[in-house]
Amino acid sequence: MLKNPSDGLLECLQHAEECGRRATTRPAGSPARLDYLQLEARWRALARSIEFSDRLEDLSNKSSDWPFTMEQIGRELQKIWPTGDMSPLLRELFADVAREWATAMRRNHQDPHGDSGD
């Protein structure tokens, strides 16, 4: 979890907890209980997505510590979304996005003003 979670992240987690509580008040196997459990899962997935975005923002704000290695980026991503929770396609997508992001950050670190020297 982030040291300073965003309001959006906290709100998602609160909604997830509320849905979980409501699910427990419904009869086992009832459509309402299943609906609340699905809503809880969706709120938690949205919270993970927001946390992921917040962590990427934190990483990009640490430009004085740059360049990060792919291993460091991978470790940060593992904290947010363990690869066991991802489908192989999503894992591959995250790896591609992380590589592109790291390349862009390295380029910006080498030339922080975007000047190509022309």
Backbone bond lengths (Angstrom), bond angles and torsions (degrees), N, CA, C in turn:
res aa  C-N    CA-C-N  psi(-1)  N-CA   C-N-CA  omega(-1)  CA-C   N-CA-C  phi
1 M - - - 1.458 - - 1.530 108.50 -
2 L 1.287 116.71 146.83 1.448 122.72 178.62 1.521 110.92 -67.85
3 K 1.345 115.85 153.23 1.464 119.85 177.93 1.522 110.67 -65.73
4 N 1.319 116.84 -38.69 1.466 122.33 179.77 1.521 108.86 -125.98
5 P 1.327 117.28 82.32 1.470 118.90 -177.93 1.526 111.61 -62.72
6 S 1.314 115.27 144.74 1.458 120.48 -179.47 1.526 110.31 -73.01
7 D 1.317 114.92 161.92 1.467 120.26 178.07 1.517 111.49 -59.99
8 G 1.337 116.62 -39.46 1.464 120.79 179.62 1.517 111.78 -62.63
9 L 1.328 116.49 -41.47 1.459 121.01 178.47 1.526 110.33 -63.58
10 L 1.321 116.47 -46.82 1.464 120.11 -179.99 1.525 111.60 -62.77
11 E 1.321 116.10 -39.79 1.470 119.74 179.19 1.527 110.95 -63.53
12 C 1.320 117.28 -42.31 1.467 120.73 178.34 1.528 111.09 -61.41
13 L 1.318 115.83 -43.47 1.464 119.60 179.79 1.524 111.36 -65.40
14 Q 1.330 116.90 -37.35 1.465 120.20 177.25 1.532 110.65 -64.52
15 H 1.328 116.53 -43.09 1.469 119.90 178.15 1.529 110.52 -63.14
16 A 1.328 116.29 -40.88 1.468 120.22 179.39 1.525 110.50 -62.18
17 E 1.325 117.26 -44.45 1.466 120.85 178.60 1.520 111.20 -61.83
18 E 1.315 116.41 -42.73 1.467 120.44 179.41 1.527 110.54 -62.61
19 C 1.319 117.42 -43.97 1.468 120.40 178.43 1.525 110.54 -63.16
20 G 1.319 116.79 -39.75 1.457 120.38 177.35 1.519 111.75 -62.53
21 R 1.323 116.38 -42.29 1.474 120.58 178.05 1.535 110.31 -63.95
22 R 1.303 116.46 -44.62 1.467 119.50 -179.78 1.529 111.46 -64.28
23 A 1.321 116.58 -35.47 1.465 119.95 179.08 1.527 110.65 -62.45
24 T 1.328 116.51 -38.13 1.472 119.22 -178.03 1.522 112.34 -69.50
25 T 1.320 117.68 -17.83 1.471 119.78 179.70 1.535 112.07 -88.16
26 R 1.316 116.37 -6.03 1.468 120.67 -179.19 1.527 109.40 -98.37
27 P 1.326 117.14 153.06 1.471 120.01 179.17 1.529 111.55 -61.37
28 A 1.326 115.49 143.11 1.468 121.13 179.11 1.533 109.73 -56.93
29 G 1.313 115.95 133.81 1.460 121.39 177.74 1.516 114.76 80.16
30 S 1.320 117.39 -2.49 1.472 118.75 -179.09 1.526 110.00 -74.21
31 P 1.335 116.75 151.84 1.468 119.67 178.11 1.529 112.54 -57.73
32 A 1.324 117.23 -37.88 1.465 119.93 -179.82 1.526 110.83 -64.30
33 R 1.340 116.74 -42.45 1.461 120.05 178.89 1.528 110.31 -62.15
34 L 1.325 116.36 -45.51 1.467 120.17 179.10 1.527 111.49 -61.74
35 D 1.323 116.25 -40.27 1.471 120.27 177.74 1.530 110.87 -60.71
36 Y 1.340 116.75 -46.08 1.466 119.87 179.88 1.529 111.65 -64.75
37 L 1.315 116.61 -37.81 1.465 119.59 178.10 1.531 111.08 -66.10
38 Q 1.336 117.01 -38.64 1.461 120.25 176.64 1.528 111.07 -66.86
39 L 1.326 116.36 -40.12 1.465 119.47 176.86 1.526 111.02 -63.17
40 E 1.326 115.88 -41.78 1.462 119.60 178.14 1.532 110.43 -58.93
41 A 1.324 116.56 -45.88 1.461 120.82 -179.87 1.536 110.77 -62.46
42 R 1.312 116.83 -39.55 1.474 119.71 -179.95 1.522 111.63 -68.10
43 W 1.335 117.31 -40.70 1.462 120.42 177.00 1.523 110.32 -62.73
44 R 1.334 117.05 -40.42 1.471 120.27 179.26 1.535 110.85 -67.45
45 A 1.325 117.27 -38.07 1.465 120.20 177.06 1.537 110.38 -64.20
46 L 1.324 116.46 -41.45 1.465 120.03 177.47 1.531 110.12 -64.13
47 A 1.322 116.95 -39.90 1.468 120.62 178.06 1.531 110.24 -61.65
48 R 1.345 117.82 -42.30 1.468 120.51 178.00 1.524 110.54 -62.62
49 S 1.324 116.40 -38.65 1.456 120.43 179.32 1.531 110.78 -64.94
50 I 1.315 116.66 -43.15 1.467 120.70 178.42 1.523 110.21 -65.38
51 E 1.330 116.43 -41.68 1.463 119.74 178.63 1.531 110.27 -62.28
52 F 1.326 116.23 -41.77 1.461 121.19 177.38 1.531 110.10 -57.67
53 S 1.313 115.81 -48.26 1.463 120.87 -179.85 1.528 111.05 -62.30
54 D 1.333 116.60 -42.87 1.464 120.73 179.53 1.527 111.03 -63.37
55 R 1.327 116.80 -40.02 1.471 119.88 179.45 1.530 111.08 -67.24
56 L 1.325 116.52 -40.47 1.471 118.47 176.48 1.523 110.68 -61.64
57 E 1.320 115.98 -39.86 1.462 119.90 177.93 1.526 110.20 -63.51
58 D 1.340 116.83 -43.01 1.467 120.40 177.27 1.527 110.92 -59.86
59 L 1.341 116.22 -43.73 1.463 119.57 179.03 1.526 111.27 -61.68
60 S 1.319 116.22 -43.30 1.464 118.93 -177.61 1.524 111.61 -69.62
61 N 1.336 117.45 -24.61 1.464 120.87 178.11 1.525 112.63 -78.34
62 K 1.320 117.13 -10.92 1.460 121.46 -179.91 1.526 110.02 -94.70
63 S 1.303 116.72 45.34 1.462 119.78 -174.24 1.521 111.96 -62.65
64 S 1.334 118.80 -24.99 1.456 119.67 178.97 1.527 110.98 -68.72
65 D 1.331 117.46 -22.44 1.458 121.91 178.67 1.524 111.94 -89.83
66 W 1.299 116.84 -1.18 1.460 121.52 -175.55 1.506 109.70 -73.02
67 P 1.291 122.82 151.80 1.452 125.31 11.25 1.530 112.09 -92.68
68 F 1.316 115.18 136.16 1.452 121.08 173.31 1.519 108.37 -78.62
69 T 1.298 115.64 147.04 1.457 118.94 175.02 1.519 108.42 -87.96
70 M 1.301 116.21 162.57 1.469 120.19 176.54 1.522 110.01 -60.88
71 E 1.347 116.79 -31.51 1.460 119.77 179.39 1.526 110.38 -65.97
72 Q 1.335 117.48 -40.78 1.465 120.60 178.27 1.526 110.76 -64.88
73 I 1.318 116.42 -42.78 1.462 120.34 178.22 1.521 109.36 -63.86
74 G 1.330 116.65 -43.20 1.457 120.75 178.40 1.516 112.49 -60.06
75 R 1.339 116.96 -41.44 1.473 119.94 178.48 1.525 110.98 -63.50
76 E 1.325 117.04 -40.92 1.463 120.08 177.82 1.523 110.91 -63.41
77 L 1.327 116.13 -42.45 1.459 119.93 179.11 1.523 110.50 -64.40
78 Q 1.330 117.78 -37.77 1.467 121.22 179.61 1.523 111.35 -63.06
79 K 1.340 117.30 -33.57 1.467 120.72 178.69 1.523 110.72 -64.26
80 I 1.323 115.29 -34.65 1.456 120.74 -175.96 1.518 111.51 -83.36
81 W 1.312 115.61 -47.38 1.454 120.24 -170.75 1.516 108.82 -142.00
82 P 1.339 117.62 88.54 1.468 119.33 -179.22 1.524 110.79 -55.16
83 T 1.329 115.47 139.39 1.458 119.21 -175.20 1.518 112.16 -61.83
84 G 1.323 118.49 -22.59 1.459 120.35 176.91 1.515 112.20 -64.09
85 D 1.343 116.61 -22.58 1.468 121.51 -179.94 1.520 112.36 -87.42
86 M 1.338 117.25 -4.36 1.464 120.21 -174.23 1.522 111.28 -108.75
87 S 1.296 114.53 150.00 1.460 119.32 170.59 1.524 107.78 -72.93
88 P 1.333 118.32 156.47 1.473 120.14 178.54 1.531 112.36 -56.61
89 L 1.325 117.25 -36.79 1.461 120.29 -179.82 1.531 110.58 -65.47
90 L 1.332 116.89 -43.80 1.461 120.68 179.66 1.526 110.26 -66.78
91 R 1.331 117.65 -38.82 1.460 122.07 178.08 1.532 109.66 -60.98
92 E 1.340 116.79 -43.18 1.459 121.57 178.70 1.530 110.75 -65.23
93 L 1.330 116.64 -40.99 1.465 121.02 178.33 1.526 110.61 -61.21
94 F 1.347 117.05 -46.53 1.458 120.08 179.02 1.520 111.19 -61.38
95 A 1.332 116.89 -39.63 1.459 120.19 179.43 1.531 110.04 -63.41
96 D 1.339 116.96 -43.09 1.467 120.60 178.99 1.527 110.78 -63.93
97 V 1.329 116.95 -44.46 1.462 121.14 -179.75 1.524 109.91 -63.76
98 A 1.324 116.87 -43.00 1.471 120.68 179.89 1.523 110.94 -62.28
99 R 1.324 117.20 -41.17 1.472 120.33 178.70 1.530 110.47 -63.89
100 E 1.326 116.96 -45.40 1.466 120.20 179.73 1.520 111.10 -63.09
101 W 1.326 116.12 -42.13 1.461 121.58 -179.54 1.523 110.20 -64.26
102 A 1.335 116.51 -44.41 1.461 120.60 -179.46 1.534 110.42 -63.55
103 T 1.321 116.98 -40.88 1.463 120.65 178.75 1.526 110.09 -62.67
104 A 1.319 116.68 -44.59 1.472 120.48 179.19 1.528 111.03 -63.79
105 M 1.336 116.62 -41.11 1.463 119.67 -179.72 1.524 110.94 -66.51
106 R 1.327 117.06 -40.36 1.469 119.80 177.51 1.531 110.06 -62.58
107 R 1.324 116.25 -42.94 1.463 120.95 179.43 1.532 109.63 -61.53
108 N 1.330 116.57 -44.40 1.463 120.56 179.78 1.519 111.61 -67.56
109 H 1.333 116.94 -32.99 1.459 120.12 179.30 1.529 110.31 -69.48
110 Q 1.322 115.78 -37.69 1.453 119.83 178.96 1.518 110.85 -72.13
111 D 1.326 116.60 -32.28 1.462 122.40 -177.37 1.530 107.15 -138.02
112 P 1.370 117.27 73.33 1.456 120.96 -171.61 1.527 115.61 -59.64
113 H 1.326 117.46 -19.95 1.468 119.15 -178.35 1.520 112.75 -97.93
114 G 1.336 115.47 1.29 1.464 119.07 178.57 1.513 113.04 74.67
115 D 1.359 116.52 11.55 1.471 119.67 179.39 1.513 109.07 -78.40
116 S 1.283 116.42 131.53 1.459 120.66 177.91 1.524 112.07 -92.93
117 G 1.342 116.26 0.98 1.450 120.52 179.37 1.507 113.20 87.19
118 D 1.324 117.67 4.29 1.464 120.48 -179.06 1.507 110.65 -80.10
